[in-house]
Amino acid sequence: MWRRFQSAGARNRAVQRDRAIVDAQRVGDIKWQWRQACELSGLGQLVFTPSGPAMSIPMIGKVSLGPPTSFTVRLRPGQLPSDVQQAEPHIAEAMSAAGIVVTRLPAEWVRIELIPVPAHPSHAGIPDVLPFSGASRGPHGNANRMAA
């Protein structure tokens, strides 16, 4: 009932707030997937700190939710953009993408663009849904029946 009397400005602010919350969650998911991708692909390095071992990964800078989704990454010392390109299959799998495009930026930064997985992958002529007749058919087209 309160929405009936709410101003358009308040509704717009609520929509913007909700969108910001969802976007922040998506950015957090991307950062988490990136961490896992680096650990699996060898882009991360195990370092020993006074508090114990930790994984050092290339740091994410700015995230653009797209489309297409992309983000900048500051490479660790000694890493090259080609290292990221070689890890492409592992990164794409961990980030639930069909692939990635790596673009070199100034200094030690790269831009990674995620190539989305097609919405409807083709199955080379195999239908997505097989017809259902309601009964299991035998080799002669007759419904299978149990003998009593």
Buried (B, 14 or more C-beta within 10 A) or exposed (E): EEEEEEEEEEEEEEEEEEEEEEEEEEBEEBBEBBBBBBBBBEBBBEEEEEEEEEEBBBEBEEBEEEEEBBBBBBBBEEBEBEBBBBBBEBBBBBBEBEBBEBEEBEEBBBBBBBBEEEEEEEEEEEEEEEEEEEEEEEEEEEEEEEEE
